[in-house]
């Protein structure tokens, strides 16, 4: 069974690894750009890849087990190609077409959340002078819900309060320059009962609507460098002529090494 393209996209985008604030990196912008995506984790070698984006379309280039892999993601068509340049062959995965907001991450904290007994908006709040939405989520109707302060503009949870007393809070610090571009600098602080707080950082490019750097409390760092803004040749999102199409029924989509999993 071919997986849903939206699920694949969430798991595979180099700069939006699956469980941290970098999920907001899925760009809301229609601006075209290319960049080097870098992932570094304590005790692990640094890994890199290339991300090219134009509208909702995205091209990812990276190495896996010493082999170059290219992924072309066309979410509006519900389509993904996995190219193997060495053998000049490719796989084609088709699934459900997704809205054009897929490049922007989830529209609400409930998106892509299955098995929830409750997920509802209950009001409004303010974080760092920004108007946010308050949501409650629970997997069991008998348990105390998780409270989320959701920024619909950045499509990011700016605060999460868990039933056990743990929390994650983001606060705007200042505008800074990264890669020669203006970026919002946000702090990240996580707290757990009986433990010292952990801190990290998050840098958001307001023009590209993309996270250009993330420093997670555990020491993991994901960042974009060598950002080039400008038109992208449409050929970047096509399969080269003459390449052999292979059967995709028996394969699992490869996991890009630069992405440990985003928030």
N, C-alpha and C positions, 0 to 999 in steps of 0.2 A: 504494500500500500504506500503510495507516494504521500509524504507528509505535507501538511498545509504550508504554503509558501510563507505566510506571515510568521509561523513558528520557526521555520528555517531562518528567515531573515533576522529575527530577534536573536537567535543563537549564534549566527555566523558573522555579523558585522564586526570588523576588526576593532573599531574604536568605541563600541558600545557594549562591552562585555556584559554578561547577563545579570549581575547581582550587585550593583552599586550605583551611585548617582550617574555614572557614565551612560546609563540607558537613555538619558535625555540627549545624548549626543546624536541620536537619530535626527537629522536636520529638518527643520521646518522650512528652510530657505529653498528657493528655486535657483539660487546662485550656484553656478558650476565651479568646481574646484578639484584639485588633487593634492594629496599630502602623504607623508610617510607616517604610518602608525607604529608606535613603539610601546612595547609592554615590558615592564621590569618588575620582578618580584624577589623578595629576599631569598638568597640561596639558590636562585635560578638564573640561567643565562638570559640576557636580554634578547628579545625577539622583535622582528620588524616585518612590516608589510606595506603595501601601497593601497591607498583607497582613492578612487576616482568617482565623483558624484556629479550628476547632471539631472536636475529635476528630481524625480523619484528613482531614477535608475542609478545603479551603483556597480562598480567593478572593483574586485578585491584581488590582489596579487600577493602571494606568500609562499613559503616553502614548508612542506610537510614531509617528514622522514627523508629529507634531502632531495625531494622532488618539487619542482615548481608547480603550483596550482593557481588557476585563475577562476574566479567565480564572477558571473554576470547575473545580477539580480534585477528583474523587471517586475516589480510588485503589482503594478496596475494590470499586467497581463497574467498574474499568477504563475510566473515562469522564472526558472533559474537554470543557468548553464554552468556546468563544472568542466573546465577545460584542462587537459593535460598536454602542455606544449611538447614534451619530450616525444610522446607517441602521436602527436597531432590528432588526438581523439577527444571526444567530449560526451558528457552525459546531459540529458535534458530532464528536468523535473518540473512537472506541471501540477498545479494545485488551485485552490480557490483564489480568484483575483481579490486583491485587498484595496481598501480606499487609498487615496493619494496621501493621506496623513501617516501612512506607515513609516515614511522617512522621518517623522517627527516623534516617534515613540508613542506610547499609549496616550489616548485622549483623556482618559480618566484612570484612577488607580485600580478600577475594577476590570479594565481590559486584560484579556489573557489570564484571568484568574478563574480557575475552574474549581468546583466543589465548595464554593463559599455559601454559607447559610445566610450571610448578610453582607451587602456592600452598598451603602447608600450615602448620599450627600445630606448632611444635617445642618449646614449653615456656612457662615463665612468667618474669616479671621484676617489677621495681618501679620506678616513676617518681614522684618527689615523694610517697613513702609510699603510692602507689596501686598495687594489684596489677594488672598488665597481662599480655597474652598476647604471646608472641614468634612472629612469622610470617616465613616466607621465601617470596619470590616471584621468578620468573624467566620471561622470555619465550622463552628458548632453553635447552635442557638442557645446552648446552656452556658457558654463561656463568655467572659468579659471581652468586648471587642478591642481591636487595634484602632487607635485614633491617628488619622493622617491629615496633615495640612498640605494641600496640593496646589501647586502653582500651575494653572492651566496654560500660561504663556510659555514657560520653559518645559512644561510637561514633566515636572519633577516634584517629588515629595520633599518639602523643605523641613518637615518635622514628622517623626513617627514616635508614638508613645505606646509601648507594649504593656499587656496586662501584668507582666512580672515586674514592672518598674523600670525596665530598660527603655532607652530612648536614643533617637538619632536626631540631631538638630543642625540645620544649616543657617548661616547668617552672612549677609553681605558685608564685605570688608572694604573694598575700594576698587576703582578701575585701575588696571595695570596694562602694560604692553608686553605681549608675548608674540614671538614670530613677526614682530613689526606691526602687530594688529592690537586694537583695543580689546580687552577682555575683562569681564566681571570676575573678581576674585571673591569666592565664598569660602568660609570655614565650615568644616564638618566636625562635629563632636558626638561621639557615642558614649553612652553611660550604661553601666550594668550594676546592680546592687552588689556592694562589697568589693568592687573593683575600681581602680583608678580610671578616670576618663581617658579616652583615646581621641586624638585629633588628626584631622587631615585637611585637604584643600581641594577646591573645585574651581576651574576657570572656564568661563562660558563666553564665546564670541557672539555678541548680540547681532552682528550683521549676518554672519553665516548661520546663526542659530545652531551652533555646534559646540560641544565641549572640547576644548583644545588641550586640557590637561586635567588629570585627576590624581590626587595623592590620597589613597585610602588609609584609614587609621592603622591598619596592619603593616604598612610599609610598601604596599603594592602601588606602582605608578604606571599610569597609561597616559600617553600624550600624542599630539599631532605636531609634526615638524615639517619644514619645507613646504608650507602651504602656498599653492599657486592658484589664484582666483582668475577664472576666465573660461571662455567657451571650450567645451570638450568635443572632440571629433566623435560623431555618432558611431563610427566604426568600432569604438572601444566597447560598445555594448552588443556586438554581433559576433557570431562564430565565423572564423575564417573559412573561406571557400575551400572545398576539397578535404576538410577534416572529416574523420570517420565518426559517425554516431554510434555509441555503444549502448547496450541494454542497461537501463537504470533500475530495473525492477528489483535487482538483488543487492543494490549498494545502499550503504548508509552515507549520508552527506558528510564529507570530511570536516573536521573541526580545525579552523585556522589557529596556528600556534600563537600568534600575537594576542588572541583574545582568550583569557582564562575562562570565561564563560559569558556584562554590566549587571546593578542595584536592584 
